[in-house]
């Protein structure tokens, strides 16, 4: 495990340190999480939200209102997940996949 003392004891951070064997596992985990977050498709939903709702022929609700509802749900889910991370912890949530 890396400690704060170990990380701060080196005089100058370098790219070579980032690629060292000690940092390989955290780097793979971090890059993997970022990759799967991007490939999850939420960016496509956000980008084409209006077109998605327009093509679904919703009656009684406009595409702007539907897009706004999607954004409200995202903000609410983000707030709830932030609280969950604070209570349970990142490690448990990553391992269980919640």
C-alpha positions in Angstrom: 0.0 0.0 0.0 1.1 3.5 -0.7 1.1 5.9 2.2 1.1 9.7 2.2 4.6 9.7 3.6 5.9 7.5 0.7 4.2 9.6 -1.9 5.5 12.9 -0.5 9.0 11.7 0.3 10.1 11.7 -3.4 11.5 15.0 -4.4 9.9 15.4 -7.8 7.0 13.3 -9.3 7.7 11.9 -12.7 6.0 10.0 -15.5 8.4 7.1 -14.8 6.9 6.8 -11.3 3.4 6.6 -12.8 4.5 3.6 -14.9 6.4 1.8 -12.2 5.4 -1.7 -11.2 4.1 -0.5 -7.8 1.6 1.9 -9.6 0.5 -0.6 -12.3 -2.5 -2.1 -10.5 -4.0 1.3 -9.4 -3.5 2.7 -12.9 -5.2 -0.3 -14.5 -8.1 -0.1 -12.1 -8.5 3.7 -12.6 -8.3 3.5 -16.4 -10.7 0.6 -16.4 -13.3 2.5 -14.4 -13.0 5.5 -16.6 -13.3 3.3 -19.7 -16.4 1.5 -18.6 -18.0 4.7 -17.4 -17.6 6.2 -20.9 -18.8 3.0 -22.6 -21.8 2.9 -20.4 -23.7 5.1 -22.8 -24.9 7.9 -20.6 -23.1 10.5 -22.8 -25.1 9.3 -25.8 -28.4 9.5 -23.8 -27.5 13.1 -22.7 -26.5 14.1 -26.2 -29.5 12.7 -28.0 -32.1 13.1 -25.3 -34.3 15.4 -27.3 -34.2 13.1 -30.4 -34.9 10.0 -28.3 -38.0 11.6 -26.7 -39.1 13.1 -30.1 -39.0 9.7 -31.7 -40.9 8.0 -28.9 -44.0 10.2 -29.7 -44.8 11.0 -26.1 -48.2 12.6 -25.7 -48.7 15.4 -23.2 -45.1 16.1 -22.5 -42.6 18.0 -24.6 -39.1 17.0 -25.5 -37.7 19.8 -23.5 -39.7 18.8 -20.4 -38.7 15.2 -20.8 -35.0 16.2 -21.2 -35.3 18.3 -18.0 -36.8 15.3 -16.1 -33.8 13.2 -17.2 -31.4 15.8 -15.9 -33.3 16.1 -12.6 -33.2 12.3 -12.2 -29.4 12.3 -12.9 -28.8 15.1 -10.3 -30.9 13.3 -7.7 -29.1 9.9 -8.4 -25.7 11.7 -8.1 -26.7 13.2 -4.8 -27.9 9.8 -3.5 -24.9 8.0 -4.7 -22.6 10.6 -3.1 -24.3 10.0 0.3 -24.0 6.2 -0.2 -20.3 6.4 -0.9 -19.8 8.5 2.2 -21.8 5.9 4.3 -20.6 2.6 2.9 -17.3 3.4 1.2 -15.9 3.2 -2.3 -14.3 -0.1 -1.9 -17.4 -2.0 -0.9 -19.5 -0.4 -3.6 -16.9 -1.2 -6.3 -16.6 -4.8 -5.2 -20.4 -5.4 -4.9 -21.1 -3.5 -8.1 -23.9 -1.4 -6.5 
